[in-house]
Amino acid sequence: MPFPLPRPLVLRAALALAFLGGASCAALAAPVAAVHDAAEQQKQAMLDTMRDLVNIESGSRDVEGVERIAALIGERLKALGGKVEILQATDISRLDDTPERVGPMVHAEFKGSGQKKIMLIAHMDTVYRNGMLKDQPFRIDGDRAYGLGIADDKHGVALILHTVALLQKLDFKDYGTLTVLINGDEEISSPGARATITRLGADQDAVFSFEGGGAEGRLTLATSGIGAAYLTVQGKTSHAGARPEGGVNALTELSHQILQLKDLSKPEEGLKLNWTVAQAGTNRNVIPGQATAQADARALKVSDFDALERTLQERIQKKLLPEAKVSVKFEVRRPPLEATPASRALANHGVAIYQELGLPMKVIDRASGGGTDAAFAALKARGPVIEGMGLSGFGAHSNDAEYIQIPSIVPRLYLAARMIMDVSQDKAPMK
């Protein structure tokens, strides 16, 4: 159980000692106790919310399912007093695999009495196919709650809802605006939501993203960017035996292009380009008139993707077969999330908050995996963006194996509420 909670008596004794230690400690002790008690009170309700969310199938390509879960989330946010709207994507980035329709977003705004603007983000879509729920319903087994999409990222939605509820129980309104944005197409690279996330993120003093918080407790400040390159060669078909010289062999040109594009990776800098898929030809006895290839790209900096695309365009101009037509398309499926001094400072404040509960937490400031919507929020952000605010869990994208750790609920509610409170009251470092 990686997130053992302090026993109530131990916590209260620690707070009493803090009170005896002096006025400065006493000022901290009372609100800490109140927040922790409020988090405890939200625990069962949050489990119930996760059950309700899991029980609505919402695969990214099941737009009707995403609309159903969006309606439920919207109702919950409205009941909490938010100004709520269901946003349909209008500025859609058409990626290679973007469906004709994508799911909506839920946008809510809570007005406070302060100055700081804070945004909380998560996603409600999953990777699962419609119909799988009947065989894998929500269930609790010991310290784990299982369910399709519970770790990625329905728990994050529930955590946001109950963090807002917790703040209301405390009558805390010292923020200027508290914005909630729940995405409906994250698992297909957010083609419909990315523009909205970036636009709203640019206007915030801090953004907290509620993807999972790791098996042993962490906050994440950096994620890899994900890109894709699509290489197309147009040649000319001809009979391979009777008149091969009458054709332009697209496969030959494609091979030449891949060979001259194979050295663009810079692993020491986190830039990777690997050609992974290729297709050419229709029949053994026909000179292929078209050939295509795809590459997976990863980067740690936005500028690396820009430079890679320029290099690809420059290199393909050097052809082996002058009559072949060669083109390359590069798409950024997710930009990298880069750590900043501001995000490091705020994350370290989160570590100190966790230490109040006697719990360790790591800060990951070097990319080690796939990207998230936090990267879109950070593209034009003026303030820190923190990823990994969610619960501990495991098994994302895994049938019948996806779960969250129930003992992490109270600590993460406490962390989220305290981070919002401290940012709102200028008690957290932001530079």
N, C-alpha and C positions, 0 to 999 in steps of 0.2 A: 504494500500500500504506500506508494511514493508520496502521498499527501496526507500524512496523519495530522489531524487537527489537535491543537492544544486542548487539554481538558478545561472545561469552563472554570474550575477552581484555580487551576494553574494560571490561566489567563488573568483572572481577576486578582490573584495574588501579585502577578507581575505588574499589573496596572497600579495596584496599591503601593508597591515599592517605588514605581515611577513617580507617584504623587508625593511620597515622602522625600524623594530626591531633590525637589525644588520646584519653583513656580513654573519654569520652562517645561519640565516634564509633565507637570500637572495639566498644563494647557493642552498637551497632546493626548493624555490618557483618556479623558472623557469622550472625545469624538471617536477615538479608536474603538472603545467599548461599544458605543452606540452603533457604529458601522458594522462591527462584527456580529452583534446581536441581530441587526436587521438582515444581514446576509444569512444567518442561521434560519431566520423566519421565512426566507424565500426558497429554501432548499427543496422542500417537497413540491411546492408550486412549480418550480423550474423543472423538476422531473416530469410532472404532469404535462407541462408545455412541450417538452421534448417528445413525449408520447404522442401528443396531438399532431405535432409537425411530422413525425415519422409516419404516422398513419395516413398522410396525404402523399401519394406518389407524385414526384415532381422531377422527373428526368428532364434534362436540358431541352430535349427535342419534343417533349410532351408539353406543348404550350398550354393546353387546357389544364393539365395538372399544376403547372407553375402558376397559372391564374388562380386556381383554387387555393393554393397555399398563400399566395399573395393577398387574397381577400381576407383570410384568417389573420395574417400578420397585421394587415391594415386595421382590422377591427380591434385587435389588441392594443395597437399603438394609439388609436383614437380613444379607446377607453381609458388610456393613461393620460389623456389630455393633449395629445399631439395634433398638430395640423397635418393631416395625412392626404397623400395623393398617390394613386397608382399610375406610374409613368410608363407609357409605351415607348419603346425605342424608335426614334426617328432618324437619328444619325448613326446608321449601321455601317461598321467597317466590314466589307465583304471579303472574308478570308476564303481560303481554298475550300473549306468544309462548312461554311456558314449556311444554315438552312434558310429557307425562304422567310420563315417567321421565327422570331426569338421571343423568349419570355419577357414579361414586364419587370419593372423595379418597384419597390415600395419606398416612398420617400416621406419622412415625417420630420417635423420641426417643433421643438419645444422652446418657448421663450422664457428667459430668466431675467434676473435683475442686474446681472453683471456685464462684463465686457467681452470675455473670452468666447471664441467660437470653436466648438469641438464637434467632431464627426465620428460616428461609430458605424462600421461597415461589416457586413457578412453576406453570405449567399444562401439562397433557398433551393437552388437546383441541385440535382445529383447526377451521377453517371449511370444510374440503374434504369433498366427497361420497365415499362409499364407492365404490371401483372406479377412482379416478383414479390410484392409485399405479402401476399397471402401465405407464402411459404416461409417468410422470414419476418414476422411481426415484431413490434417492440416488446422487449422483455428485460427483466432485471434478474441477474444471477450474481449473488454476493455483492461485491463492491463495483460491479460493472452493469451498465445499461447498454443493451444492444439494440441495433436497428439500422435499416438501410439509410445511409446518409447522416447518421447521428454524429459521427466524428467529423464529417466533411459535407456540410457545415451546419447542420440543423441545430446542433448544440450552440453554435455561435449566435444564431438568431435568438434562441431562447435566453442566452446569457445577456444579450443586449436588452431584451424585453424586461428581464428581471433586474438588471442593473438600473434601468429607468424607474422601475417600480420601487426599488430599494431607496433611490434618491428621493422619491416622492414621500415614502414613509418617514424619511428624515426631514421632510419639508426643505430640502436643499434646492435652491434656485439661484445660486451665485454665479452661474455661467451666463453668458449673453444669449447664445443659442446653442442648443444641443440638437444636432442633426443626425438622423438615422437614415441609412440607405442600405436596403437589402436587394441584392442583385439576383436576377433570374436566369442568367446565361453564363455564369462564371466557368462552368466545366467545359465550355466550348470556346474558351479564350475571351469571353466578354465582348463579343463584337457589337452588341447593342448598348451595353452599359458603360463601356470604357470612356466615352466622351463625357458622359454625365459625371462619372466618378472623378475624372480629372478636373472638370469645371468646378465641382463643389469642393474638391480637395484644395484647390488653389486659394480658397477663401477662408481656410481654417487656421486656427492657431495650433491645433493638434488633431491628428487623425489616429484612431485606434481600430485595428482590424482584428476580427475575432475568429481567425482560423485557429486550429488546435495549438495548444501550448506545450506540446512535447511530453514524453513519458515521465520525465523527471522535473519538469518545470523550466520554462525558458521564455524569453522574449526574443523576437527576431527582427533584425534591422536591415538585413540584406538577403536578397534572393536572386537567383540567376534569371537573366532575360532569356526568353525562348523565341527563336526565329525560325524561318523556313525559307529555303531557296528552291525555286522551280525553274529548271533548265529545259528549254525546248529547242529542238533542231528540226528545221523543215528542209528536207532534201527532195529527191525525185525518184519515183519508182521506175523500175525497168526489169526485164527478164534477167535473172542472175546467171543463167547459162548461155543464152543466145546473144544477149546484148547488155552485159553489165556496164560497159562504158557509156551507155546512154542514160544511166541513172546517176544520182548524187546520193551517196550512201550516208544516210543520217546517223546510222549506228557508228560508222567510222568517225564522223565528226563529233558525235557525242563522246566517244571514247577519248578523242583528242582533248575536248574541253574539260572533261573530268580530270584527266592527267595534269592539265595545266592549272586546275583549280584545287589540287589536292594539298597544297602546302600553305593554306590560308589560316590554319589553326595556330594559335599562340597559347598553348596550355599554361605556360608560366604566368600569363596575364588573364587566364580564365576565358579566353576566346576559343571556341571550338566550332569547326565546320566539318561535318561528316556526311558523305553521300551514302544514302541508305536505300533508295528505291530507284529502279530504272526499267524502262520498257522500250522496245523497238521491234519493228517488223510485224508482218502478218503471215507470211509463208516462207518456207525454206528456200524456194526458188525465185523469190522476189527481192530485189534490192530495196531495203527499207527506205520509205520516203519520209518517215517521221520517227523521232526518238525523243524520249523525255527522261528526266531524272529529278529526284528530290533530295534535298539535304536538310539535316537537322543542325541548327545553329544555337549556340549558347554564348552568353556574354555577361560580364559583370558591370559594364558601363554602357550607358545609352550611346555614347560617342563611338564605342567599338562597333555597334551595329551599323551606324551611319558610315563608318569607314569601310566596313566589310562590303556593304552594298555598292559603294563607289568602286572598290577593287573588282568585284564581280563584273560590273558593267564594263570596266576597262579591259579586263582579261579576255572576255568573250569576243572582243573585236579581232583578236588574232586567231584566224581560222586555218584549218588544214585544207579544207575544200572551199575555195573562193565562192562557188555557186551556192553553198549551203547558207540558210538563213538561221541565225542563232539569236535567241532572246533569253533573258533571265528575269524572273520576278522575285523580289525579296519582300517578305512580309514579317513584321514584328508581331508575333502572337502575344507576347507579353514583354514589356521592357524590364530591365533589371531594377530591383530596388537597391539603392545605394545607401549605406550608413552615412550619417552626417554628425557633426559635433552636437547638434541639437537633439537628434534621436538618441545618441549615446548618453547624453546627460539625463534625458527623461527616462530612458530605460534603467539607468543606474538608480534613479529615484524609485522606480518600481521594485528593484532588488531590495532597497532599504525598507519599503513597505512590507514586502514578503518576510523580511527578517523580523518584523514586529510579531509575526505569527510563529517564529522559530523555524521558518522554512527556507531552504536554499532555492536560488533561481539563477540560471545562466543567461547571459546575453550573447546572442549569436550575431556577430557583426561582419561575418564573411559568408558569402553565398555558398550553399551546399546542396541545393535542390531546385525544384521547379518554382515557377513564379506564382504570384497571387495578385488580387486586385489592389493590394497595398501599393504595388508599383505604379499603377495608373493614378492612384491618389497622390503619389509623390512627384509625378512628372513636373508639376508647376507649383508644388506646395511651398508655402512660405514658412511653415512650421514643421515640427518633427512628425514622422509617420512611424508608428509602432505596430508590428505584426506579431501574431502568436498570443493574443490576449485571451484565447479560448481555453477550454478545459484540456486536461490530459486525456489521451485516448490512443487508439491504435486501429489499424485495419482499414483505413480509408480505401475505397474502391474495391473492397474485398467482400464477396458474397458470404453472408452468415458469419462474419468475423469482425464486423465493424462495431466498436464500442467506445464509450467514454468511462472514465473512472469517477464514480460518484463522490469519493472523498475530496476531489478537486473542486467541487461546486462552490463550497463556502469560501475557500481561499481566493478563487478567481472572481467571485462576486465582490469580495472585499477589495481585491486589487483594482478591479475596474472602477468601483465607486470611489476609492481613495484617489486614484489617478485623476479622475474627472474633477473631484473636489479640490485637489491641490493645484491643478492647472487653473481652475476657475479663480482660486483665491491667491494666485501668484506665489504659491508655496513650493512649486516644483521648478527645477532649473529647465530653461527652454533654449539655452544657447550653448 
